[in-house]
Amino acid sequence: MPYFYFTILLIAVFAAFFYRAAEFENEPRLLWCGLSLVISIVTMLLFRWGWLGVVLGQVGLFVGITVFRMTRRP
């Protein structure tokens, strides 16, 4: 059971991280936080990848946001 709580804690930490990162970048905070939560829930519950899937999903989200912001015209 502590394993499940650790995964929930990871989800909350990543959601808070993306919320603060969006605030720092002056982007829609709820969008970034929502994407983080959706990716975490999908990897944990739908794919059953556990905490490693949550971490890898968040890394993928970070890379995706970075590439999008690098290619977007100001």
Buried (B, 14 or more C-beta within 10 A) or exposed (E): EEEEEEBEEBBEEBBEBBBEBBEEEEEEBEEBBBBBBEBBEBBBEEEEBBBEBBBEBBEEBBEEBEEEEEEEEE
